[in-house]
Every structure is written in C-alpha cells, then in structure tokens.
Amino acid sequence: MWYALKRLLIGQPLKSNELGEQKLNKTKALAILSSDALSSVAYGPEQILIVLITVSAVAFWYTIPIAVGVLILLLALILSYRQIIFAYPHGGGAYVVSKENLGVNAGLIAGGSLLVDYILTVAVSISAGTDAITSAFPHLHPYNVEIAVILVVFITILNLRGITESASILAYPVYLFILALIILIIVGVYHILMGNVAPDLHASLGTPVAGISLFLLLKAFASGSSALTGVEAISNAIPNFKDPGPNNASKTLMAMGLLLAILFSGIVYLAYYYGIAPKAQETVVSQIASQTFGRNVMYYFIQGTTAMILVLAANTGYSAFPLLAVNLAKDKFIARMFTIRGDRLGYSNGIIFLAVASILLIIAFKGKTEHLIPLYAVGVFIPFTLAQTGMLVKWIREKPKGWVLKLTVNLVGALISFTVMMIFFLTKFGQVWAVLIFLPLIVFIFHRIKKHYEAVGEQLRITTCEPTIPIEGNIMIVPVAGITHVVENSLNYAKSLSPDQIIAVYVAFDRDAEKQFEEKWQTWQPDVRLVTLHSQYRSIIHPLTKFIDTVEHKANEANFRVTVLIPQFIPKKSWHNILHNQSSLLIRAFLLYRRNLVVTTVPYHLKK
C-alpha cells in the first residue's frame, strides 16, 4: 500500500543514466531559481511602507530614493554573483567561495546561514502566498497556518517528482505572474499619465517630514532590501543547468536581475503615486490592483498569480537547499544521507528535511510573514558579505587578467552587503538577535559532525595499528518465551551455525511455572541446554542481561564470541504489530550497543 501511494505521488523511479535529462534550460531555470527573488516584489515594497508609516503617510515619498538604493545594491550583487558563477562553475556559491578564500569557519558561517535561509525561504514564501490568498478571500484568515502547511506538502511532493517535472509545471505560474505585474504597471502608469489618478494622493518628493530620522530611513532601506533575497540561488545551483552550465547560469542571473529591477521599481512607484498605506488585512499589491482595475477579473488574475508565485517561490529553497547540503555533506559537516539521490534522481532527504523544518517554523510563527522576514533577510546578507569578501581575497591572491575591475565589483558588493547587514543588526536587533546564537551553534554542530566522521573513518581503516583478536568459537544464547514454532525456528537456525554451543534462556516470574517449563523443555529439546532465570520484579531485561554479562566475561577469556539470537514472529499485516508486546524488539534495542556482543533477529513469518 505504501509503495503504491509513493508511486502515485512521486512517479516511477528513474535510472541513474537519466540524470542528464534532469538538467534545466534557461527558461525553466529562470522560473525555478528566480521565483524567490521575483516574488519578493510582492512584499519588499510593503516592508518599506510598514517602516515609514510609523512617522506619517507624508514620509511615503522616501520610498523612491530608498528604491533607488535597493536597485544599486541589486546591480552590485548581480555583477558580483556573475563573477562567482564563472570562478566556481561547479556551484556551492557563498559556502565554497568563503571556505576556499576565508577559511573553514567563514565557509561554515556562510553555509549555515544559507541552510537556515532556505528553510526561511519556504516559510516566508508560503506564508506570504497564504496572505495573498486570504486578502482575496478574507473569510479564510482563521485558517492561515493550515493553508500554509498544505501548500508546503504540495510543493514538497512536486519536488520529489524531480526537478525537470516540477520546473515544467511551475514555469507557467511564474511567467503568468511576470505578465500580470507588467500589465498592472503599464496600466497603472497609463492611468497616471492620463490624469486618472488624483495627484493629491501622495506627497511631493522633497516634502519636509516631521520626525523622520536617518535611523528610520536606514531601517526602511534594510527592510526593502529583503526584496533581494534569493539572488544567490543561481550560483548555488549551477549543476542543475544544461551544458554549458556557467554560461546558462550567468544569462539566467542577468535576466532575473533585469526583471526584478523592472517589477520592483514599478510596484514602488505605483504604491507611492496611489498613496497606498500598508494594511493588516490586505497586501500592497492587492490595493494597487484594486485601485487600477477594481475588483474584477483582472484583479483576481493578479492576486491569483501573486499568490501562486509567492507559494512557488519556496521552490528556490527546494532547488538550492539540497545542493548546498550535498556540498556540506561531502565535506563531512552534515549527515551523509544528504548526498543520496532518491527515486527521481533528486536529493530527496534534503527536500524532506527542508519541508519538515519549514512546517515547524510556520506553526511556531503562526504564519506571520512580517515576523520571519527580518531574520530571513539578515541570513541572506551574511553570506552575501562573506562571498564578496572571499572573492576580494581570491583576486588579490591570484591577480588574473582584468583582476582590478573584478576586484572593484566585488569590493562594492562587499561594502554594500556589509552595510545592509549592519543596518539590520542595528535597526532590528530585537528581531534578528537569534542569529548571533544559532549561527555559532550551527558551526559548532558542523565541527562535531566532522569530528565524528573522522573518528569513524580512523577506526574503520584497515591500515590502523589496532590488532584484531581471532575468534576461536561462538556461543549462541537464545531467549525463549515458550515452546512454539517461533522458538523452534530460531533453535534450528542456531544448530546450523554452532550445534554444540547453544544456550536457551527462559525468564520465569513464578517458581511453579519455571519447574513446569523445565520439564516440558527436557521432553521437547533434550539436546539443547536450558537456563531458567527467576525474576522477582517481573523484568525480562535485567536478569537476561546479567546472565549474558556472565557468559560474555567467560567467553572473552577463551576468545569466544557471544551471539544472542532473538526469536521474533512477523504478523501477516503490519497493523497487527500493535496487538503484541514486541518484547523481542525491546531486548534487541537494549543489547544492540553492548561491545563484543552480536545481536541478531530470527524472523518467523505468520501466514494468517
């Protein structure tokens, strides 16, 4: 049943030699890897307004110069990451750049930040998409968390089906969103030029604003910079591109930057000219669309595509998180399970881990997007800063042809990224302080995992000097609960391996029952030694393990190995297991981690 459901949801397994068919062309890659950055247009301008409204609506004209600053930062990041793509064509982005040029700890900070950031990408995108849905249908507001969790499950299943298949499906909503916003911007600007929008809805540029401060403007700029999250995803996912990967990734990055600049500028300008103020129950894009078209078909088309891309922006996390996890796992900083490809040739373990973590975040924050965005944004600008700084070190050390220009580009990117990062810490410390705790903790965990893998490798290598002690014989201990076919099956197996060294062990709670069992055993298996243990406290584990310890001590002196064969019957239907006490599993779990003891289960399958 489980296998049939799995095949229905994610499809038939793909052969390993079909991996090349799972690569993305530029059109699909733009949709999959740029959806996070493009979708931030739906909430980036709104974050600026949320800060400015604390002074007054007159301060909204500051959105224009703030937007110009965000666009300058976007240009610097696009040019910087374009250089990273060609310098590190195998992907890895900020993690690989920082590790190779700034050291392991810098790389782990960048990698840890991005892992958390991609989890937040899913949580923020899904939460924002849910907000767009409930803006159009207000009666759904009480179910924000439930809707968000369902959407995460949907996107997860889609990604488990494979990157090519998910890209084929998700490309349409992304391009529909781009089309919808371009139409909205064109029609909105047309209404403004035709004089259909009252000019007194907004304050003129340069209007004095009481109470405005540099601190508040920097806070608004940092909030608006959240629109740039996801810019680095393409440099992490170069292996997903069709050959030539770096060239296709570079062109996709440039196209994403251009589209992001157009859409962000247009939404900011319309919000300013229309005098849009942020509302708790309706997004800024929803208000602009409502004023431009009214609540008609076009409005719902814009809201629908906005909701879809906000949801599908999570796919950037699903595309980049598994690849970054693979790089970290190859360096032994996280579990090796992240390097394993699933049935559809995607890194399924990374996808599932990302889904579970993001669902927990959504539930913890109750789907409130504004609570997640600051933590999300600062997590991006830390690796932004480290990546650009790492490239500076690379150019200074290698001095390739044209290195001065490359150095200048990365220097500008590093300075701006660092500035934005510090602004976040200074202006939103109450919301981002957790970064200062979880990042060192993540790096510490990375090092502990690496240390564990190195210790395991050292102990497993046959070149180590640790001597191996020859095994002279084997003593089989078979815990028995009665005279049954299950026990008989285990005894027959034990006899086939070591017929002269078998000890059956029976734990009795009652003296009379103990004596009766010994008599029955003598009749049934007279050639197998039986040891009965009396348990005053009705415990099987304690007397059994105490006996095994005694046997093991004597066996070790003679270079014998002790093997515990645990009889276990397997019901025909899995749900029948809940009707039995599973004592065999408890014994196995208790004995499994004991040194110099072999524990094995001998199954007996029931037929009905």
C-alpha positions in Angstrom: 0.0 0.0 0.0 2.8 2.4 1.0 4.7 1.6 -2.2 1.6 2.1 -4.4 1.0 5.5 -2.7 4.6 6.5 -3.2 4.5 5.7 -6.9 1.2 7.6 -7.3 2.6 10.7 -5.6 6.2 10.9 -7.0 6.1 8.6 -10.0 8.2 5.6 -11.2 11.9 5.5 -10.3 14.4 6.9 -12.9 17.6 5.1 -13.9 20.9 6.7 -12.9 21.9 7.3 -16.6 18.8 9.5 -17.0 20.4 12.2 -14.8 21.4 14.3 -17.8 17.7 14.6 -18.7 17.0 16.2 -15.4 19.0 19.3 -16.2 17.3 22.7 -16.7 17.3 25.0 -19.7 17.5 28.8 -19.1 13.7 29.2 -19.4 12.8 26.7 -16.8 15.8 27.6 -14.6 14.6 31.3 -14.5 11.2 30.2 -13.3 12.5 27.7 -10.7 15.6 29.6 -9.4 14.3 33.2 -9.7 10.9 32.7 -8.2 12.1 33.6 -4.7 13.7 36.9 -5.8 10.9 37.9 -8.2 8.2 37.0 -5.6 9.8 39.3 -3.1 8.4 42.2 -5.2 5.1 41.3 -3.6 6.3 42.1 0.0 9.6 44.1 -0.4 7.9 47.5 -1.1 5.4 46.8 1.6 8.1 46.3 4.1 9.4 49.8 3.3 6.0 51.3 3.8 5.5 49.5 7.1 8.6 51.3 8.5 7.7 54.7 7.1 4.0 54.6 8.3 5.4 54.9 11.8 6.2 58.5 11.1 3.3 59.5 8.8 1.9 58.9 5.3 3.8 62.1 4.2 7.0 60.1 4.6 5.9 57.7 1.8 7.8 59.8 -0.8 11.0 58.4 0.7 10.2 55.1 -0.9 11.5 56.5 -4.2 15.1 57.2 -3.1 15.1 54.1 -0.9 14.1 52.1 -4.0 17.0 53.6 -6.0 19.4 52.5 -3.2 17.9 48.9 -3.4 18.4 48.9 -7.2 22.1 49.9 -6.8 22.6 47.1 -4.3 20.8 44.7 -6.8 23.2 45.7 -9.6 26.3 45.2 -7.4 25.0 41.7 -6.3 24.2 40.6 -9.8 27.6 41.6 -11.1 29.3 40.0 -8.1 27.5 36.7 -8.4 28.1 36.6 -12.1 31.8 36.6 -11.3 31.3 33.8 -8.7 29.5 31.7 -11.3 32.5 31.7 -13.7 35.1 31.4 -10.9 33.3 28.5 -9.3 31.4 26.7 -12.1 30.6 23.6 -10.0 28.3 25.5 -7.7 28.3 25.9 -4.0 28.1 29.7 -4.0 28.9 31.6 -0.9 29.9 28.4 1.1 32.6 27.3 -1.4 33.8 30.8 -2.0 34.1 31.6 1.7 35.6 28.3 2.6 38.4 28.4 0.0 39.3 32.0 0.5 38.4 33.0 4.1 38.8 29.6 5.8 36.6 26.8 7.0 34.8 28.7 9.7 33.8 31.5 7.4 32.6 28.9 4.9 30.5 27.2 7.6 29.0 30.5 8.7 28.0 31.2 5.1 26.8 27.6 4.6 24.9 27.6 7.9 23.3 30.9 7.2 22.1 29.7 3.7 20.8 26.5 5.1 18.6 28.4 7.6 17.8 31.0 5.0 16.4 28.4 2.5 14.2 27.0 5.3 13.0 30.5 5.9 12.6 31.0 2.1 10.0 28.2 2.2 8.3 29.5 5.4 8.2 33.2 4.2 7.1 32.4 0.7 4.4 30.1 1.7 3.2 32.5 4.5 3.2 35.4 2.0 1.3 33.3 -0.6 -1.3 32.4 2.1 -1.6 36.2 2.9 -2.3 36.9 -0.8 -5.0 34.2 -0.9 -6.7 35.4 2.3 -6.5 39.0 1.1 -8.7 38.0 -1.8 -10.9 35.7 0.4 -11.0 37.3 3.9 -13.1 34.6 5.4 -10.1 32.2 5.1 -7.9 34.3 7.5 -8.5 32.0 10.5 -7.0 29.1 8.5 -3.7 30.7 7.5 -1.5 28.1 9.2 -3.5 25.1 7.9 -3.4 26.5 4.3 0.3 27.2 4.5 1.1 23.6 5.7 -1.0 22.1 2.9 0.9 24.2 0.4 4.3 23.1 1.8 3.2 19.4 1.4 2.1 20.1 -2.2 5.4 21.8 -3.2 7.4 19.0 -1.5 5.6 16.3 -3.4 6.1 18.2 -6.6 9.9 18.4 -6.0 10.1 14.8 -5.0 8.9 14.0 -8.6 12.1 15.5 -10.0 13.4 19.0 -10.9 12.5 18.8 -14.6 8.9 17.7 -14.0 8.4 20.4 -11.3 10.0 23.0 -13.5 7.7 22.2 -16.3 4.7 22.7 -14.1 5.9 25.7 -12.1 7.2 27.7 -15.0 3.7 28.7 -16.1 2.6 30.4 -12.8 5.9 32.3 -12.6 5.7 33.7 -16.2 2.0 34.5 -15.6 3.0 36.5 -12.5 5.6 38.4 -14.5 3.0 39.1 -17.2 0.3 40.1 -14.7 2.6 42.6 -12.9 3.9 44.1 -16.2 0.3 44.6 -17.2 -0.5 46.2 -13.8 2.5 48.5 -14.0 1.8 49.6 -17.6 -1.9 50.2 -17.0 -1.2 52.0 -13.7 1.4 54.3 -15.3 -1.1 54.9 -18.2 -3.8 56.0 -15.7 -1.3 58.3 -14.1 -0.2 59.8 -17.4 -3.8 60.3 -18.5 -4.6 62.1 -15.2 -7.0 59.4 -14.0 -5.2 59.3 -10.6 -5.6 62.3 -8.2 -2.2 63.9 -7.7 -3.1 64.8 -4.1 -3.0 61.1 -3.0 0.7 61.4 -2.4 3.2 63.9 -1.0 5.6 65.5 -3.5 9.2 64.4 -3.5 11.2 66.5 -1.0 8.2 67.4 1.2 9.5 68.0 4.8 8.5 65.2 7.2 8.4 65.8 10.9 10.0 63.1 13.0 12.0 61.5 10.2 15.5 60.3 11.1 18.5 58.6 9.4 18.0 55.6 11.7 14.4 55.2 10.4 15.4 55.6 6.8 18.2 53.0 7.2 15.7 50.7 8.8 13.3 51.2 5.8 16.2 50.6 3.4 17.1 47.3 5.1 13.5 46.2 5.0 13.3 47.0 1.3 16.5 45.0 0.7 14.5 41.9 1.7 13.4 42.1 -2.0 16.9 40.9 -2.9 16.7 37.6 -1.1 17.2 34.6 -3.5 19.7 36.4 -5.7 22.4 33.9 -4.7 20.4 30.8 -5.5 21.5 30.6 -9.1 25.2 30.5 -8.2 24.5 27.6 -5.8 22.6 25.6 -8.4 24.9 25.6 -11.4 24.9 21.8 -11.5 21.2 21.9 -12.3 21.8 23.7 -15.6 22.3 22.1 -19.0 25.7 22.5 -20.5 27.4 24.9 -20.7 26.3 25.3 -17.1 28.2 28.6 -16.2 27.1 30.4 -19.3 23.5 29.4 -18.9 23.5 30.3 -15.2 25.1 33.7 -16.0 22.4 34.6 -18.6 19.7 33.4 -16.2 21.1 35.6 -13.5 21.2 38.7 -15.7 17.6 38.1 -16.9 16.5 37.7 -13.3 18.2 40.9 -12.3 16.5 42.9 -15.1 13.0 41.5 -14.4 13.4 42.1 -10.6 14.5 45.7 -11.2 11.5 46.5 -13.5 8.9 44.9 -11.3 10.3 46.3 -8.0 10.6 49.9 -9.5 7.1 49.7 -10.9 5.4 48.5 -7.7 7.2 51.1 -5.6 6.2 53.9 -8.0 2.6 52.9 -8.2 2.3 52.5 -4.4 3.8 56.0 -4.0 1.7 57.7 -6.5 -1.6 56.0 -5.4 -0.7 56.8 -1.8 -1.0 53.2 -0.7 -0.7 52.6 3.0 0.0 49.1 4.4 -3.0 47.3 5.9 -3.1 44.2 8.1 -5.8 42.5 6.1 -4.8 43.5 2.5 -1.4 43.5 0.8 0.0 46.5 -1.1 -0.2 44.7 -4.5 -3.8 43.9 -3.8 -4.5 47.5 -3.1 -2.7 48.7 -6.2 -4.6 46.2 -8.4 -7.9 47.1 -6.8 -7.4 50.8 -7.5 -6.1 50.2 -11.0 -8.7 47.6 -12.2 -11.4 47.5 -9.5 -12.4 44.1 -8.1 -12.9 42.5 -11.5 -11.4 39.5 -13.3 -8.1 41.3 -13.8 -7.8 41.9 -10.1 -8.3 38.3 -9.3 -5.9 37.3 -12.0 -3.2 39.5 -10.4 -4.0 38.2 -6.9 -4.1 34.6 -8.2 -0.7 34.8 -9.9 0.8 36.7 -7.0 -0.4 34.0 -4.6 1.0 31.3 -6.9 4.4 32.8 -7.2 4.7 33.6 -3.5 3.9 29.9 -2.9 6.1 28.7 -5.7 9.0 31.0 -4.6 9.5 28.3 -2.0 10.8 26.2 -4.9 14.0 28.3 -4.9 14.7 26.8 -1.5 13.9 23.3 -2.7 16.3 23.7 -5.6 19.2 25.3 -3.7 19.0 23.7 -0.2 19.6 20.1 -1.3 22.7 21.1 -3.5 24.2 23.2 -0.7 23.5 20.3 1.7 25.4 18.0 -0.7 28.5 20.2 -0.6 28.4 20.3 3.2 27.9 16.6 3.4 30.7 15.8 1.0 33.0 17.8 3.3 31.6 15.8 6.2 29.9 18.7 8.0 26.4 17.3 7.9 24.9 13.8 7.6 25.9 11.8 4.5 22.3 11.0 3.9 22.0 14.3 2.1 24.3 13.1 -0.7 21.9 10.2 -1.7 19.7 10.7 -4.7 16.1 9.5 -4.5 13.9 7.5 -6.9 13.5 10.6 -9.2 17.2 11.5 -9.0 16.7 14.5 -6.7 18.2 14.7 -3.3 15.1 13.5 -1.5 16.5 13.6 2.0 17.3 17.3 1.7 13.9 18.0 0.2 12.1 16.2 3.0 14.2 17.8 5.8 13.5 21.2 4.3 9.8 20.6 4.2 9.6 19.4 7.8 11.8 22.3 9.1 9.7 24.9 7.3 6.4 23.5 8.5 7.7 23.7 12.1 8.6 27.3 11.5 5.2 28.2 10.0 3.5 26.6 13.0 5.8 28.3 15.5 5.3 31.8 14.0 1.6 31.1 13.2 2.2 32.0 9.6 3.0 35.7 10.3 5.3 36.7 7.4 6.4 40.0 8.9 7.9 38.1 11.9 10.0 36.0 9.6 11.3 38.5 7.0 13.9 40.3 9.2 15.5 37.0 10.3 15.2 35.8 6.7 16.9 38.9 5.2 19.8 39.1 7.6 20.5 35.4 7.0 21.0 36.3 3.3 23.3 39.3 3.8 25.8 37.4 6.0 26.7 35.0 3.1 26.4 37.9 0.6 29.1 39.8 2.6 31.3 36.7 3.1 31.0 35.7 -0.6 32.1 39.1 -1.9 34.9 39.3 0.7 36.1 35.9 -0.3 36.2 37.0 -4.0 38.3 40.0 -3.0 40.9 37.7 -1.4 40.8 35.5 -4.5 41.5 38.3 -6.9 44.2 39.8 -4.7 45.9 36.4 -4.4 45.6 35.2 -8.0 45.7 38.5 -9.9 44.2 37.1 -13.2 43.7 39.2 -16.3 41.4 42.2 -15.6 41.5 41.5 -11.9 41.3 45.2 -10.9 37.8 45.6 -12.4 36.7 42.3 -10.9 38.1 43.4 -7.5 36.2 46.7 -7.8 32.9 45.0 -8.5 33.3 42.6 -5.5 34.5 45.4 -3.3 31.4 47.5 -4.0 29.3 44.4 -3.4 31.0 43.6 -0.1 30.7 47.1 1.2 27.1 47.5 0.4 26.2 44.0 1.7 28.1 44.6 4.9 26.4 47.9 5.4 22.9 46.4 4.9 23.8 43.6 7.3 24.9 46.0 10.0 21.8 48.1 9.4 19.7 45.0 10.1 21.5 44.3 13.3 21.3 48.0 14.5 17.7 48.7 13.5 16.1 45.3 14.0 18.2 43.7 16.7 15.1 42.7 18.6 14.0 40.5 15.7 17.4 39.2 14.5 19.3 38.7 17.7 18.7 34.9 17.4 21.2 34.8 14.5 24.0 35.5 17.0 23.1 32.4 18.9 22.1 29.9 16.3 24.9 30.6 13.8 27.7 29.8 16.3 25.7 26.8 17.5 25.3 25.5 13.9 29.1 25.9 13.3 29.8 24.1 16.5 27.5 21.2 15.4 29.2 21.2 12.0 32.6 20.7 13.6 31.2 18.0 15.9 29.8 16.1 13.0 33.1 16.4 11.1 35.0 15.1 14.2 32.6 12.2 14.4 33.1 11.2 10.8 36.9 11.5 11.1 36.9 9.3 14.2 34.7 6.7 12.5 37.0 6.7 9.4 40.1 6.3 11.6 38.6 3.3 13.4 37.3 1.6 10.2 40.5 1.9 8.1 42.3 -1.5 8.0 45.7 0.3 7.9 45.3 1.2 11.6 47.6 -0.5 14.1 44.7 -1.8 16.3 45.2 -5.6 16.5 42.4 -8.0 15.6 41.8 -10.8 18.1 41.0 -14.2 16.4 37.6 -15.7 17.3 38.0 -19.3 18.5 34.3 -20.1 18.7 30.8 -18.9 19.1 28.3 -19.2 22.0 24.6 -18.9 20.9 22.2 -17.6 23.5 18.5 -17.9 22.5 16.0 -16.1 24.8 12.8 -18.2 24.7 9.3 -17.2 25.9 7.7 -20.6 25.4 7.6 -23.8 23.3 6.5 -22.5 19.9 7.3 -22.7 16.2 9.0 -19.3 16.6 11.4 -20.7 19.1 11.9 -23.9 17.1 12.8 -21.9 14.0 15.4 -20.0 16.0 16.9 -23.1 17.5 17.1 -24.8 14.2 19.0 -21.8 12.8 21.3 -21.8 15.8 22.1 -25.5 15.4 23.0 -25.0 11.8 25.7 -22.5 12.9 27.0 -23.8 16.2 25.3 -27.0 17.3 27.5 -27.6 20.4 27.3 -24.1 21.9 23.6 -23.2 22.3 22.1 -22.0 25.5 18.3 -21.4 25.7 17.3 -18.8 28.4 13.9 -18.7 29.9 12.9 -15.9 32.4 10.2 -17.1 34.8 8.1 -14.9 37.1 6.7 -17.9 39.1 8.6 -20.9 40.6 5.9 -23.4 39.6 5.8 -22.1 36.1 9.6 -22.3 36.0 9.6 -26.0 37.0 6.8 -26.9 34.6 8.7 -25.3 31.7 11.9 -27.1 32.5 10.1 -30.5 32.4 8.4 -29.7 29.1 11.7 -28.5 27.6 13.5 -31.7 28.6 11.0 -33.6 26.7 10.9 -31.3 23.7 14.6 -30.3 23.3 16.7 -32.6 25.5 19.9 -31.8 23.4 19.7 -28.0 24.0 20.9 -26.7 27.3 18.2 -24.6 29.1 19.0 -22.0 31.7 16.0 -20.7 33.7 16.2 -17.3 35.5 13.8 -16.3 38.2 12.7 -12.6 38.1 11.1 -11.3 41.3 10.2 -8.0 39.8 8.7 -9.3 36.5 11.5 -7.9 34.4 12.9 -9.8 31.4 15.7 -7.4 30.5 17.6 -7.2 33.8 18.1 -11.0 34.6 18.7 -11.7 30.9 21.4 -9.1 30.5 23.0 -10.1 33.8 23.3 -13.7 32.6 24.7 -12.5 29.2 27.3 -10.5 31.0 28.5 -13.6 32.9 28.7 -15.7 29.8 30.4 -12.9 27.9 33.0 -12.4 30.5 34.0 -16.1 30.5 33.8 -16.3 26.7 36.1 -13.4 26.2 38.8 -15.1 28.3 38.7 -18.0 25.8 38.4 -15.7 22.7 34.9 -16.9 22.1 32.2 -14.6 20.7 28.7 -14.4 22.2 25.7 -14.2 19.8 22.2 -13.5 21.0 19.6 -15.0 18.6 16.3 -13.3 19.3 13.2 -15.2 18.0 10.5 -12.9 16.6 7.3 -13.6 14.7 6.2 -11.3 11.9 2.4 -10.8 11.5 1.0 -11.0 8.1 -0.4 -7.5 8.3 1.7 -4.7 9.7 -1.1 -3.2 11.9 -1.2 -6.5 13.8 2.1 -5.5 15.5 0.2 -3.1 17.8 -1.6 -6.1 19.3 1.6 -7.7 20.6 4.0 -6.6 23.3 7.2 -6.6 21.0 9.4 -7.8 23.8 11.9 -9.1 21.1 12.4 -5.5 19.9 13.0 -4.3 23.5 15.6 -6.9 24.1 17.3 -6.1 20.8 17.3 -2.4 21.5 18.8 -2.9 24.9 21.6 -5.3 23.8 22.5 -3.7 20.4 25.0 -1.2 21.8 26.9 -3.6 24.0 30.5 -4.1 23.0 31.7 -7.6 21.7 28.1 -8.9 21.6 26.4 -9.9 18.3 22.7 -9.5 18.3 20.6 -10.9 15.5 16.9 -11.5 14.9 15.5 -14.7 13.5 12.1 -13.9 11.9 9.2 -16.3 11.7 6.5 -15.1 9.3 2.9 -15.9 10.1 0.6 -16.9 7.3 -2.7 -15.6 8.6 
